[in-house]
């Protein structure tokens, strides 16, 4: 079991009724049920191939009675009778993640606890959480096999929990405890956006709005990296 999945598992509350959307071999539900942290889970995927892999791994672990597989798109695979209180969505882009959550919200369906790991567009995810009255209660950032992952746990509340632009971009809790991995990520992002800005400025027809966006982001990144030696 890898570091990212272990950290995701740490964010799940004991006794949760969990649905893992885009389940990736059902590694996370298997880990959680085997450890006794939860007793039941739904493992869902939009593609038949990965779901068959999940079924095979669940059967090999002897957990077919406790982990149910569902084929379908996003949160549409979850029924009210499942009484799911925790949804995990990991390993997809933030935009797609928000689309899945918004589809459920359009049906009036919100889940008490969300554990999310977007591989890009984490700021988009945080903005959706803020707009939909979720409070970010835990964040983590991990480096594994050449990739950096940001993990977000959020709880549904009855009010909006405002995030500054800075908090949306970098993570309100990650900012409070800047780890080596945090600096590693944003040093890489700084180099990426500097290159992007140079290319935007070379363009024959300049996109001034985009140039300003990138300049503002680079200024924010510089400010955060400036605290590296604090």
DOROKOL-757242 format. One record per residue: residue in one letter; residue number from 1; x, y, z of N, C-alpha, C, CB in turn. Coordinates in pm, 1 decimal. Each point is the difference from the previous one (the first is absolute). Glycine has a CB too. Layout:
REC  rest   nr      n.px      n.py      n.pz     ca.px     ca.py     ca.pz      c.px      c.py      c.pz     cb.px     cb.py     cb.pz
REC     a  NUM         X         Y         Z         X         Y         Z         X         Y         Z         X         Y         Z
...
***
This chain:
REC  rest   nr      n.px      n.py      n.pz     ca.px     ca.py     ca.pz      c.px      c.py      c.pz     cb.px     cb.py     cb.pz
REC     x    1      84.3    -119.2       0.0     -84.3     119.2       0.0      88.0     124.4       0.0    -183.5    -124.0     122.3
REC     x    2     155.0     217.8    -210.3      90.7     113.1     -12.7     -35.2     113.1      96.5      33.8     -61.7    -238.8
REC     x    3      54.0     158.7     244.5     -12.4     110.8      94.3    -127.6      79.7     -22.6     247.9      11.9      11.9
REC     x    4    -276.0      19.4    -137.9    -119.7      80.0     -31.1    -126.4     -68.7      50.7     115.5      93.0    -202.7
REC     x    5    -129.1    -222.4     176.5    -120.9     -71.3      41.8      -7.4     -12.9     152.2       2.9    -126.1    -216.7
REC     x    6     111.6     108.2     280.0       0.1      -4.3     146.7     -45.4     132.9      59.7     185.1    -168.3      -7.6
REC     x    7    -139.8     278.1     -50.2     -40.6     131.9      49.5    -148.7      25.2     -25.5     233.0      85.1     -41.0
REC     x    8    -283.3    -130.6     -73.9    -143.9       9.1     -26.1     -77.4     -79.4     104.9      44.0      27.8    -247.0
REC     x    9       4.4    -148.3     276.0     -66.3     -84.9      99.4      -1.4      67.5     136.7      71.2    -204.3    -127.4
REC     x   10      36.5     275.1     160.4       7.2      70.2     128.7    -109.9     105.0      13.5     246.6     -39.0       2.9
REC     x   11    -290.7      93.7    -116.7    -100.7     107.0       2.9    -143.4     -52.6      15.1     153.3     135.4    -141.9
REC     x   12    -171.1    -265.2     127.9    -134.2     -59.1      11.5     -31.8     -26.8     147.1      21.6    -105.1    -230.0
REC     x   13    -137.8     149.1     275.8     -40.1     -20.8     139.6     -34.9    -146.6      24.2     -85.3     236.8      12.0
REC     x   14     121.4    -290.0     102.9     -38.2    -138.0      34.2    -152.1     -16.6      -6.1     204.5     -21.2     147.4
REC     x   15    -246.8     -93.4    -200.4    -142.6     -29.6      -6.5     -74.8      66.9    -113.4      12.1     -28.4     239.6
REC     x   16      60.0      95.9    -329.2     -64.7      68.2    -113.2     -67.2    -100.9     -93.1     170.3     185.0      14.3
REC     x   17    -277.4    -139.0     -76.8     -59.8     -73.8    -112.9      52.3      68.8    -125.3    -213.8     -69.9     130.4
REC     x   18     303.8       2.0    -199.3      85.3      65.4     -98.3     -29.9     -43.1    -142.9     173.7      15.4     174.3
REC     x   19    -162.8      82.2    -264.3      -1.3     -28.3    -143.8     128.6      54.4     -59.9    -254.5       8.4     -10.2
REC     x   20     325.9     -93.7     -61.3     124.8      38.3     -66.5     -29.2      12.6    -148.3     144.0    -116.9     175.2
REC     x   21    -141.6     240.2    -225.9     -39.7      28.7    -138.3     124.6       2.9     -88.6    -201.9     132.7      79.4
REC     x   22     202.0    -216.1    -184.2     120.0     -16.7     -81.9     101.0     -81.7      77.9     -41.0     219.1    -119.2
REC     x   23       6.2    -342.4     149.7      55.9     -71.4     113.8     142.9     -51.2     -14.1    -228.3     -61.0      43.6
REC     x   24     280.0      47.0    -165.4     140.7     -38.6     -17.5      35.0    -129.0      75.1      56.1     242.0     -27.8
REC     x   25    -107.6    -353.6     -19.3      26.4    -132.1      59.5     -61.8     -17.7     139.3     211.3      -5.1    -130.6
REC     x   26    -289.0     100.3     175.6     -62.7      -7.3     133.7     103.4     -10.7     111.6    -198.7    -109.0    -104.4
REC     x   27     319.5     158.7      80.0     105.3      -8.6     101.4     -40.5      68.7     130.7     169.5      -6.5    -184.0
REC     x   28    -230.7     124.7     172.0     -35.3      75.3     120.7    -110.0     -69.6      81.1      65.0     210.7    -118.9
REC     x   29    -177.8    -249.7      57.3    -100.8     -72.0      78.5      54.0    -129.0      61.9    -173.4      96.8    -149.1
REC     x   30     257.9    -169.5      75.3      57.3    -123.7      54.0      84.6      31.0     123.5       1.2    -103.4    -231.0
REC     x   31      82.3     204.9     222.7      83.7      39.1     113.8     -86.0      35.6     121.3     175.9      83.4    -159.1
REC     x   32    -280.0      -4.8     135.7     -84.1      48.0     110.5     -80.0    -112.9      65.4     -15.4     220.7    -115.6
REC     x   33     -36.2    -312.9      33.8     -78.1    -111.3      56.1      92.2     -99.7      69.3    -174.0      28.7    -180.1
REC     x   34     288.0     -59.8     117.2      94.0     -94.8      61.4      51.1      50.5     135.2      67.4     -75.8    -229.3
REC     x   35     -48.3     205.4     241.0      52.0      57.3     124.6    -108.2      10.0     107.8     167.4     128.3    -134.6
REC     x   36    -293.9    -149.1      94.1    -109.9      10.5      95.5     -48.8     142.5      22.1      90.7    -200.7     108.6
REC     x   37     -38.1     293.7    -185.2     -40.0     140.3      17.7    -143.3      22.3     -46.9     238.7      71.2     -29.6
REC     x   38    -277.0    -140.6     -78.1    -138.8       0.4     -47.1     -41.9    -144.8     -24.6      25.4     231.6    -106.0
REC     x   39    -157.7    -252.7      96.5     -46.6    -137.4     -18.7     -61.5     -24.6    -137.7     -39.4      -9.5     244.1
REC     x   40      11.7     118.4    -316.5     -69.4     -14.3    -128.1      41.7     115.8     -90.1    -197.6    -119.0     109.5
REC     x   41     204.7      92.0    -240.5      32.1     106.6     -95.1     -58.5     -31.8    -136.5     210.7      51.7     125.9
REC     x   42    -227.8      54.0    -203.4     -35.6     -13.2    -141.4     119.8      46.8     -81.5    -249.5      35.9      45.7
REC     x   43     288.8    -117.5    -142.0     109.7      34.3     -90.4     -59.7      20.5    -138.7     171.3    -132.3     137.3
REC     x   44    -161.4     254.1    -187.8     -68.8      37.3    -123.1      98.2      46.7    -106.3    -200.8      62.2     134.0
REC     x   45     171.9     -96.9    -259.1      82.9      49.8    -110.0     -85.0      10.7    -125.9     207.7    -103.5     101.6
REC     x   46    -170.3     198.4    -188.0     -75.0      21.9    -123.5      39.6     -99.1    -109.4     -18.3     241.3      60.2
REC     x   47     135.2    -305.9     -44.0      51.9     -90.4    -102.8      -6.6    -145.0      47.4     151.4     182.5     -83.9
REC     x   48    -195.1    -270.1      -5.9     -18.8    -140.8      35.9     132.2     -69.3      32.6    -202.2      -4.4    -145.8
REC     x   49     309.3      37.0      71.9     129.1     -65.7      21.8      53.8      20.3     141.0      47.0      30.6    -240.6
REC     x   50     -31.4      96.8     283.7      46.0      23.7     137.4     -91.5     -60.7     105.6     103.9     208.7     -81.0
REC     x   51    -233.8    -211.2      54.0     -92.1     -56.9      98.1      19.5    -150.7      11.9    -164.6     182.4     -49.9
REC     x   52     193.7    -247.6     -62.8      30.0    -143.6       5.1     126.9     -25.7      81.1    -111.3     -31.5    -223.9
REC     x   53     211.3     119.1     206.3     122.1     -11.0      81.2     -32.2      12.9     148.0     134.5      94.5    -188.9
REC     x   54    -222.1       1.8     220.1     -40.6      21.6     139.5     -69.4    -124.5      55.1     -24.2     247.5     -43.8
REC     x   55     -67.5    -303.8     -35.8     -71.9    -121.1      43.7      97.2    -113.3      30.0    -198.1      68.5    -137.5
REC     x   56     297.1     -85.9      49.6     100.2    -106.0      18.2      77.7      19.2     129.3      19.2     -22.4    -248.0
REC     x   57      22.5     147.1     272.5      79.1      28.4     120.2     -84.3     -13.6     127.0     144.2     154.7    -135.0
REC     x   58    -269.9    -113.9     126.8     -90.2     -12.8     115.4     -21.8    -148.2      33.1    -115.0     218.3     -61.6
REC     x   59      92.3    -298.9     -43.1     -20.1    -144.1      21.0     125.2     -65.4      56.6    -164.6      -3.0    -188.1
REC     x   60     281.5      44.7     137.8     126.3     -56.6      48.6      22.0      32.1     147.5      95.6      20.6    -230.5
REC     x   61    -148.8      94.3     272.9      12.8      39.2     140.9    -108.1     -63.8      87.1     101.6     215.8     -74.1
REC     x   62    -195.8    -286.1      10.3    -108.6     -65.1      74.3    -102.2      98.3      54.5     159.1    -178.7      59.2
REC     x   63    -179.1     289.9    -131.8     -86.9     106.6      51.3    -120.4      28.9     -89.7     200.4      97.5     107.1
REC     x   64    -237.2    -194.5    -188.8    -111.0      22.9     -93.3    -132.1      27.7      71.2     115.8    -147.4    -162.5
REC     x   65    -130.7     100.8     285.9    -122.7      25.3      75.1      -2.5     140.4      61.5     -13.5    -244.8      47.9
REC     x   66     129.8     307.6     -40.9       8.5     129.9      68.0      28.5     117.4     -92.9      77.6    -123.1     197.4
REC     x   67     -23.8      93.5    -315.6      27.4     106.4     -97.0     -77.4     -30.2    -128.0     231.3      42.9      98.9
REC     x   68    -324.2      43.3    -129.4     -87.2     -17.5    -116.8      51.0      85.9    -114.2    -198.2     -49.6     148.0
REC     x   69     202.9      -6.2    -269.0      43.8      76.9    -116.1    -120.9      49.8     -78.9     212.9    -135.0     -11.3
REC     x   70    -198.3     254.1     -43.7    -105.9      61.9     -81.4      61.0      59.7    -126.3    -137.0      50.1     207.2
REC     x   71      75.9     -76.3    -319.9      44.1      56.6    -127.2     -86.9     120.6     -33.8      80.6    -226.8     -79.8
REC     x   72     -17.0     339.8      56.2     -76.7     119.6     -37.7      79.8     126.7      21.3    -209.1    -119.3      58.0
REC     x   73     148.1     230.3     -94.5      67.8     129.1       3.9     -13.0      66.9     136.5     -42.7      24.4    -244.2
REC     x   74     155.8       2.7     303.7       5.2      83.3     119.0     -92.9     -42.4     111.6      62.5     180.5    -148.2
REC     x   75    -128.7     -81.0     205.5     -84.4     -22.3     116.4    -138.8     -52.6     -36.8     125.5     180.6     115.0
REC     x   76    -150.3    -194.9    -243.7    -128.4     -56.8     -43.8     -13.1    -146.7      41.1      -1.7     159.8    -193.6
REC     x   77     113.5    -223.0     227.0      -2.6    -141.4      39.1     -46.2     -19.7     144.7     184.4     -41.7    -163.1
REC     x   78    -192.7     150.8     239.9     -37.2     -10.7     141.2    -150.3      22.3      16.0     229.8      79.8      69.8
REC     x   79    -293.5    -170.5       5.9    -143.9      11.7      26.0     -22.4      53.4     141.9     -48.8    -191.1    -160.6
REC     x   80     -65.5     252.6     180.6     -32.1      52.7     132.8       1.3    -110.2     105.2    -137.7     179.0    -106.9
REC     x   81      91.8    -298.6      65.9      -6.5    -112.7      93.6     138.4     -47.8      45.1    -213.5     -67.7    -109.0
REC     x   82     319.1     107.4      36.9     136.2     -37.6      40.0      43.0      71.0     128.2      55.6     -39.1    -240.7
REC     x   83    -120.9     151.9     268.3      32.4      80.3     120.1     148.9      34.8       8.3    -190.6    -110.5     118.5
REC     x   84     246.4     149.7    -231.7     141.3      37.7      -6.0      20.0     135.1      69.6      29.5    -128.7    -217.7
REC     x   85      69.4     135.3     307.0      29.3     127.3      66.0     137.0      55.4     -37.7    -145.2     -72.1     187.8
REC     x   86     227.1      -9.2    -255.7     134.2      43.7     -38.4      27.3     -39.8    -144.6      80.0     -20.8     239.1
REC     x   87     -43.1     119.5    -318.8      34.9     -25.2    -139.3     147.3      32.1     -20.7    -236.3      51.4     -75.4
REC     x   88     307.2    -146.7      16.7     140.1      21.3     -38.1       6.5      10.0    -152.0      86.1    -125.9     205.1
REC     x   89     -23.8     232.9    -253.3      28.5      13.1    -143.5     147.1      35.9     -11.1    -239.6      73.3     -59.3
REC     x   90     316.8    -160.8      -2.7     144.8      21.3      -6.3      52.6     -34.7    -138.6      19.8     -49.5     245.7
REC     x   91      83.2     123.2    -285.7      71.6     -35.1    -122.0     -61.8      48.6    -128.2      75.1    -192.3     120.7
REC     x   92    -154.1     299.9    -114.2     -52.0      60.3    -122.9      17.5     150.9       8.3    -167.4    -188.3     -30.7
REC     x   93     145.5     256.3     -81.2      15.5     144.7      -3.3    -106.5      70.2      83.2     101.4     -20.6    -226.3
REC     x   94     -63.9     137.4     279.2     -92.7      75.4      84.1    -127.7      39.4     -72.5     195.2      83.9     124.6
REC     x   95    -184.5     -51.5    -252.6    -118.3      40.7     -77.0     -99.5    -114.7     -11.1     140.2     162.9    -129.4
REC     x   96     -90.8    -282.2      98.8     -87.5    -117.3      -9.1     -60.7     -31.3     136.5     138.8     -91.2    -189.9
REC     x   97     -57.9     100.2     294.0     -47.3     -24.9     135.7    -116.2      93.4      35.7     231.1     -76.0      64.7
REC     x   98    -213.0     203.8     -96.9    -104.7      98.9      26.8    -124.5     -28.8     -83.3     175.9     170.8      54.1
REC     x   99    -158.2    -215.5    -177.8    -115.1     -36.4     -82.8     -80.6    -113.2      64.1     127.0      71.9    -204.7
REC     x  100     -57.9    -172.1     258.6     -68.1    -112.8      64.2     -74.9      45.4     125.4     176.0    -155.7     -89.6
REC     x  101    -110.1     238.1     171.0     -63.9      50.6     122.1    -118.6      91.6     -34.1     221.7     -15.3     120.9
REC     x  102    -205.6      95.0    -226.0    -107.2      92.2     -40.7    -120.5     -75.0     -54.0     171.5     173.2     -51.5
REC     x  103    -145.8    -283.6     -18.3    -111.3     -81.5     -51.8     -84.3     -51.7     115.7     137.3     -67.1    -201.2
REC     x  104     -71.0      18.2     305.3     -73.8     -47.7     117.8     -72.5     116.1      68.2     168.3    -185.4      31.9
REC     x  105    -100.1     300.0     -19.5     -60.9     116.7      63.9    -123.6      46.9     -75.7     224.7      66.9      85.5
REC     x  106    -222.5     -81.9    -217.6    -115.5      40.7     -81.3    -122.9     -85.4      30.7     156.9      75.7    -180.1
REC     x  107    -132.1    -194.9     238.0    -110.4     -87.8      43.9     -29.7      19.5     148.5      64.1    -167.7    -176.2
REC     x  108       2.5     267.7     235.4     -20.3      26.6     142.8      73.6     -96.2      90.3    -218.9      91.5     -58.1
REC     x  109     321.5    -158.9       3.1      73.4    -100.4      76.4     136.7      55.8      41.4    -119.8    -186.0    -124.2
REC     x  110     139.8     195.7     253.9     129.1      41.7      57.0      39.1    -104.9     105.0     -47.4     251.4     -40.9
REC     x  111     174.7    -285.1      45.5      45.9    -101.7      93.6      70.8      66.7     118.6      23.8    -167.5    -189.3
REC     x  112     -45.2     116.0     310.1      53.8      64.8     120.4     151.2      18.2      -0.9    -189.3     -97.6     121.0
REC     x  113     260.2       0.3    -177.2     146.6       6.0       1.9      55.3     -33.6    -138.4       2.6     -63.8     245.0
REC     x  114      93.0     143.8    -290.2      66.1     -22.5    -128.2     150.2     -11.2      22.9    -182.5     125.5    -123.4
REC     x  115     244.0    -225.6      60.4     145.1     -13.6       0.7      43.9       2.5    -146.8       3.2    -135.9     221.0
REC     x  116      71.6     239.1    -257.8      24.5      29.4    -140.9     149.1      12.9     -28.5    -221.4     115.2     -12.5
REC     x  117     263.8    -170.2    -101.2     138.0      17.0     -44.3      -2.1      25.0    -150.1      90.1    -150.2     185.8
REC     x  118     -78.7     277.6    -221.8       3.4      37.6    -141.7     144.8       0.3     -46.9    -211.0     139.5      23.5
REC     x  119     235.8    -193.7    -144.2     138.2       0.7     -48.7      33.2     129.6     -74.3      -9.1    -249.6     -17.3
REC     x  120     -90.6     338.1       2.1      20.0     133.7     -54.2    -125.2      81.1      35.1     151.3     -84.5    -192.0
REC     x  121    -136.2     214.0     206.5    -116.6      85.2      23.2     -54.7      -5.9     141.0     -52.7     -30.8    -235.2
REC     x  122     139.6      20.0     334.5     -45.8      -5.0     139.1     -72.4     128.7      39.9     191.1    -153.1      53.9
REC     x  123    -149.9     266.3    -112.9     -67.0     127.3      31.4    -146.6      -2.0     -43.8     219.9     119.4     -24.2
REC     x  124    -247.4    -185.7     -87.0    -138.6     -14.1     -47.6     -82.7     -79.3     101.2      79.0       9.6    -240.1
REC     x  125     -19.4    -112.7     295.6     -67.4     -83.0     100.1     -30.0      82.0     125.1     116.4    -205.2     -89.2
REC     x  126     -18.3     281.8     135.2     -21.3      79.7     121.8    -108.4     105.0     -21.1     239.3     -36.9      64.2
REC     x  127    -244.1      95.2    -181.8    -105.2      99.8     -27.6    -137.9     -64.3       3.9     160.9     131.1    -141.4
REC     x  128    -171.6    -253.1      87.2    -129.5     -70.0       3.0     -40.0     -30.6     144.6      46.5    -101.1    -227.9
REC     x  129      48.0      54.3     305.9     -29.3     -31.2     140.3     -50.5     123.8      73.4     175.9    -179.6      -3.0
REC     x  130    -108.7     292.7     -19.2     -40.5     124.3      64.2    -141.9      39.5     -43.2     241.7      73.0       9.6
REC     x  131    -269.0     -79.0    -138.0    -130.8      41.0     -53.1    -112.9     -89.7      48.1     116.0      90.0    -199.6
REC     x  132     -81.7    -213.6     237.9    -102.6     -97.2      38.1      -1.6     -31.8     149.9      22.0     -95.4    -227.5
REC     x  133      33.9     188.6     306.0      -9.1      -4.9     146.5      75.6    -116.2      63.3    -219.1     108.3     -22.4
REC     x  134     326.6    -148.5     -43.2      88.8     -98.7      60.9     114.8      72.9      69.5     -60.6    -173.1    -176.4
REC     x  135     101.8     119.4     290.2     115.4      52.0      71.1     116.6     -96.7     -18.0    -148.7     118.0     168.5
REC     x  136     263.4     -66.6    -210.2     120.1     -82.7     -11.7      54.6     -24.5     140.1      53.3      92.5    -231.8
REC     x  137     -51.7    -218.3     273.9      39.4     -33.6     137.5     136.6     -67.6       7.0    -240.9     -22.8      56.1
REC     x  138     292.3     -23.0    -169.6     133.4     -60.1      -2.7      55.5      10.6    -141.8     -59.6    -159.9     189.3
REC     x  139     190.1     180.2    -196.7      70.4      -0.3    -128.9     134.7     -68.7      18.8    -115.9     214.6     -74.1
REC     x  140     163.1    -276.1     -32.8     130.2     -64.4       3.0      61.4      14.9    -139.0     -72.4    -166.1     181.6
REC     x  141     203.8     163.3    -187.7      69.9       5.1    -128.6     111.4    -103.1       5.6     -54.7     247.5     -36.4
REC     x  142      57.1    -337.0     -61.7      96.3    -110.5       1.4      72.4      -9.3    -133.4    -142.9    -123.9     164.8
REC     x  143     266.6      78.2    -157.9      81.7     -22.6    -119.2      25.1    -149.2     -11.9     109.8     228.8      18.4
REC     x  144    -142.1    -283.3    -135.7      17.4    -144.7     -19.2      19.9     -30.3    -147.6    -141.7     -48.2     202.7
REC     x  145     246.2     -26.8    -230.5      27.7     -48.1    -136.3      -0.5     113.6    -102.4    -102.5    -219.4      62.1
REC     x  146     165.3     330.3     -23.4      13.8     110.9     -93.9    -120.1      90.8     -11.1     150.4    -143.5    -121.3
REC     x  147    -253.5     119.7     200.4    -121.4      82.8      -5.3     -30.0      59.0     137.3     -90.8    -142.1    -187.3
REC     x  148      27.5     259.0     185.1     -43.0      64.2     124.1    -151.9       2.0       2.2     210.1     142.7      10.7
REC     x  149    -266.7    -184.5     101.1    -145.5      -9.1      15.0     -46.1      85.3     117.3       1.9    -232.1     -97.4
REC     x  150    -110.0     305.7      76.2     -63.8      73.7     108.5    -130.3     -71.6      37.8     103.0     220.5     -79.1
REC     x  151    -120.3    -246.0     206.8    -118.1     -69.3      52.0     -82.1      98.3      82.6     122.5    -222.7       3.1
REC     x  152    -252.6     220.5     -23.0     -89.8      93.2      68.4    -115.1     -77.8      62.8      61.1     185.8    -161.2
REC     x  153     -86.4    -161.0     288.8    -117.9     -55.2      67.4     -91.9     115.7      35.9     131.7    -198.1      92.1
REC     x  154    -260.0     183.9    -124.3     -95.5     107.9      25.2    -128.6     -54.8      59.3      98.5     131.6    -188.4
REC     x  155    -159.7     -50.8     275.4    -128.2     -36.4      62.6    -108.2      99.2     -39.7     121.6    -104.3     193.8
REC     x  156    -240.3      50.7    -218.7    -114.6      83.1     -34.3     -48.6      74.0     124.7     -65.4    -159.7    -185.6
REC     x  157      40.9     291.0     170.5     -49.4      81.5     110.6    -123.9      76.5     -46.4     234.2      21.8      97.5
REC     x  158    -280.9      70.0     -15.3    -117.7      78.9     -37.5      36.9     143.1     -36.4    -138.2    -142.7     149.8
REC     x  159     268.9     168.2    -172.5      40.6     135.1     -37.3     122.9      -3.2     -90.4     -94.5      86.9     215.5
REC     x  160     117.1      24.0    -285.3     116.5      11.9     -87.7     124.0      28.6      84.0    -145.2      83.2    -190.0
REC     x  161     250.8    -155.5     162.8     129.0      22.4      65.9      91.8      68.0    -101.4     -28.8    -203.6     154.6
REC     x  162      38.4     334.5    -144.1      71.6      79.6     -99.0     148.7     -35.5      -3.9    -166.1     184.1      33.7
REC     x  163     219.2    -193.1    -154.8     142.6     -19.6     -21.6      53.6     118.4     -80.7     -25.7    -253.9       7.4
REC     x  164     139.5     306.6      32.7      64.4     103.2     -79.6      51.2     -61.5    -130.0      64.3     128.4     208.8
REC     x  165     -29.8     -43.7    -304.4      57.8     -50.0    -125.4     125.8     -80.9      29.7     -93.2     198.2    -126.4
REC     x  166     171.9    -150.9     220.2     122.6     -69.9      41.2     -33.1    -138.7      55.1     110.0     221.2      51.0
REC     x  167    -212.2    -229.6      33.5     -39.7    -128.7      57.6     -57.0     -94.2    -105.4     -45.4     115.5     216.2
REC     x  168     -27.2     -60.4    -312.8     -52.4     -82.7    -108.7     114.2     -61.0     -80.7    -205.8     144.0     -11.0
REC     x  169     309.2     -66.1      -9.8     111.3     -44.3     -85.5      91.2     -99.4      71.5      -9.4     219.9    -117.7
REC     x  170      45.8    -189.3     241.7     102.8     -77.4      69.2     -55.1     -95.9     104.9     151.9     188.9     -40.1
REC     x  171    -276.8    -169.9      82.2     -59.5     -83.8     104.4       9.3      66.7     135.4      58.6    -203.0    -130.8
REC     x  172    -171.9     228.8     196.4       0.6      73.7     126.9      81.2     -68.1     109.2    -222.1      87.2     -61.1
REC     x  173     219.7    -219.4      65.1      72.3     -72.5     104.4     142.8     -31.8     -41.6    -215.8     -96.6      76.4
REC     x  174     238.4      78.3    -206.1     136.8     -20.3     -47.9      84.4     124.6      24.2     -84.2    -160.7    -173.8
REC     x  175      21.1     278.2     164.7      71.5     125.8      25.0      46.7      11.9     145.0    -135.9     106.7    -179.9
REC     x  176      63.0    -170.2     270.6      34.8       9.8     142.0     116.8     -89.8      37.4    -236.6      54.8      47.8
REC     x  177     266.3    -151.7    -134.4     110.3     -93.2      28.6      69.9     -32.7    -130.9    -121.7     -98.4     200.9
REC     x  178     203.1     190.4    -247.2      66.7     -16.6    -129.0     112.0    -103.6      12.0     -55.6     239.0     -62.5
REC     x  179      33.2    -352.6       1.5      96.7    -109.3       6.1      99.2      10.3    -116.1    -171.6    -147.0     113.2
REC     x  180     271.7      61.2    -110.9      95.5      -6.3    -110.8     -70.3     -31.2    -131.6     178.0     -74.2     159.8
REC     x  181    -281.7     -10.5    -152.7     -74.0     -35.6    -121.8     -77.7     121.1     -52.9     -19.2    -239.0      80.7
REC     x  182     -34.5     319.8       7.8     -67.6     124.3     -40.7      96.3      87.3     -80.4    -149.3      -9.4     205.0
REC     x  183     269.2      29.0    -151.6      97.3      83.6     -70.8      42.3     -63.3    -131.8      80.5      87.7     219.2
REC     x  184     -66.1    -219.1    -218.9      38.5     -71.5    -122.5    -104.5      21.9    -109.4     121.7    -173.4     137.5
REC     x  185    -248.6     162.9     -99.6    -106.9      19.3     -97.7       4.2     140.7     -59.4    -140.7    -166.3     124.1
REC     x  186     148.5     265.8     -36.5     -15.4     137.2     -48.4     126.1      53.9     -65.5    -165.7      36.4     179.0
REC     x  187     280.6     -93.1    -148.5     119.1      33.2     -77.7     -15.8     -49.0    -143.8     142.1     -12.5     208.3
REC     x  188    -196.4    -107.1    -222.1     -27.0     -53.6    -133.2    -104.3      81.6     -74.2      58.9    -225.5      84.1
REC     x  189    -163.1     267.0     -13.2    -105.5      80.4     -61.4      51.7     137.7     -39.4    -170.4    -123.8     134.7
REC     x  190     259.8     179.4     -52.2      58.7     130.2     -32.4      76.1      -7.3    -132.5      18.1      54.2     245.9
REC     x  191      62.4    -158.6    -261.1      76.1     -17.4    -124.5     -94.4     -17.5    -119.2     189.2    -104.3     130.3
REC     x  192    -296.7      26.9    -109.3     -97.7     -23.5    -107.6     -65.7     131.5     -43.3     -42.7    -232.5      89.4
REC     x  193      -2.6     311.2       8.1     -71.4     123.5     -33.8      93.3     107.3     -54.7    -166.2     -54.1     176.7
REC     x  194     292.7      53.0    -136.7      95.8      93.3     -58.5      18.8     -29.7    -149.1     116.5      22.0     223.2
REC     x  195    -107.8    -149.7    -255.9      12.7     -41.0    -140.4    -126.7      35.0     -78.2     155.1    -186.6      68.4
REC     x  196    -270.7     162.9      -5.6    -127.2      32.6     -64.6      -9.7     150.0     -26.4    -108.8    -196.7     113.4
REC     x  197     148.2     276.7     -14.6      -6.4     145.7     -15.5      90.1      46.8    -114.0     -50.0      23.0     245.1
REC     x  198     168.4     -79.6    -253.6      91.5      36.4    -109.0     -62.5     -31.2    -135.3     196.8     -43.0     149.9
REC     x  199    -262.1     -72.2    -161.1     -65.1     -38.2    -125.8    -118.4      90.1     -31.9      72.2    -235.3      38.2
REC     x  200    -149.7     271.8      64.1    -114.2      89.5     -21.2      46.1     136.7     -49.7    -127.0    -121.0     179.5
REC     x  201     238.3     166.7    -126.4      52.0     131.5     -40.1      62.8      -1.2    -138.5      39.2      49.3     239.0
REC     x  202      -0.9    -169.2    -286.1      57.7     -12.0    -133.9    -106.4      -6.4    -108.8     194.1    -116.7     101.1
REC     x  203    -315.2      85.7     -60.2    -107.3     -19.2     -98.3     -25.1     127.9     -80.4    -104.5    -172.1     150.8
REC     x  204      75.2     153.6    -278.7     -26.1     115.8     -87.2    -122.7      75.8      48.4     102.9    -120.7    -195.3
REC     x  205    -206.6      44.9     231.3    -121.5      62.0      55.1      -4.9     -35.1     148.1    -126.2     -14.0    -223.5
REC     x  206     154.6     110.5     307.4      13.2     -26.6     143.4    -136.7     -10.3      67.7     220.1     120.3      -0.9
REC     x  207    -233.6    -224.2      84.8    -119.1     -16.9      84.9      28.6      72.2     131.9     -63.0    -226.5    -107.7
REC     x  208      27.3     354.2     112.4      37.4      83.2     114.7     -65.5     -46.5     129.8      28.0     190.9    -156.4
REC     x  209    -149.2    -242.6     146.9     -68.9     -49.6     119.8      74.6    -118.6      59.8    -219.6      78.4     -93.3
REC     x  210     258.0    -172.0       6.2      72.6    -118.4      46.9     137.4      39.0      53.5    -123.0    -142.2    -167.1
REC     x  211     188.9     234.8     100.5     131.5      46.1      46.7     -11.3      56.0     141.2      69.4      51.3    -237.0
REC     x  212    -172.8      29.1     261.6     -18.8      59.8     132.8     -27.1    -108.3     104.7     -89.2     210.2    -107.2
REC     x  213       8.5    -311.0      69.5     -29.7    -111.4      91.2     128.9     -71.3      42.4    -226.0     -29.2    -109.5
REC     x  214     309.4       0.4      10.9     123.6     -73.2      27.9      95.2      86.2      82.1     -27.5    -130.5    -213.4
REC     x  215      34.9     259.9     182.2      84.7      90.5      78.2     -44.9       4.5     146.2      42.2     137.2    -206.7
REC     x  216    -173.6    -130.4     228.5     -53.1       3.4     136.6      31.0    -129.5      75.5    -182.6     153.5     -78.2
REC     x  217     167.5    -265.7       6.8      27.7    -129.2      62.7     147.9     -12.3      34.9    -190.2    -102.8    -127.6
REC     x  218     276.5     145.2      36.7     143.8      -4.7      26.0      37.2      86.7     120.9      40.9     -40.7    -245.1
REC     x  219    -106.6     155.0     258.4      26.4      87.1     115.4     -39.9     -70.4     129.7     -36.7     204.6    -143.7
REC     x  220     -77.5    -274.8     142.0     -44.2     -74.7     118.1      97.4    -112.7      33.6    -238.1      55.5     -56.0
REC     x  221     279.7    -129.4     -47.3      94.3    -110.4      21.9     130.3      52.2      59.1    -102.5    -127.2    -191.2
REC     x  222     150.9     237.6     135.8     125.6      59.2      50.6     -12.8      35.2     147.9      50.4      91.6    -229.3
REC     x  223    -165.7     -36.4     266.8     -23.1      35.6     140.0       5.2    -123.9      90.4    -140.9     194.7     -75.3
REC     x  224      75.4    -303.0      31.6      -2.4    -121.5      81.7     138.1     -65.1       7.7    -239.6     -34.5     -64.2
REC     x  225     311.9      34.2     -45.6     133.2     -60.2       1.5      98.9      84.7      78.3     -48.4    -104.8    -220.2
REC     x  226      16.6     232.9     235.5      87.3      87.9      75.2      10.3     -38.5     145.8     -57.9     179.0    -157.1
REC     x  227     -41.1    -256.0     204.0       2.3     -42.6     140.3      70.6    -132.4      20.1    -210.7     122.3      33.0
REC     x  228     281.2    -169.4    -137.6      60.1    -134.1       3.6      99.4     -16.5     114.0     -30.3     -13.0    -245.4
REC     x  229      98.8     120.3     276.1     103.6     -11.5     102.9     -44.6      56.9     134.3     170.6      13.6    -179.9
REC     x  230    -300.6       7.2     194.9     -50.5      55.0     127.0      28.0     -97.4     113.1    -180.1     127.2    -121.8
***
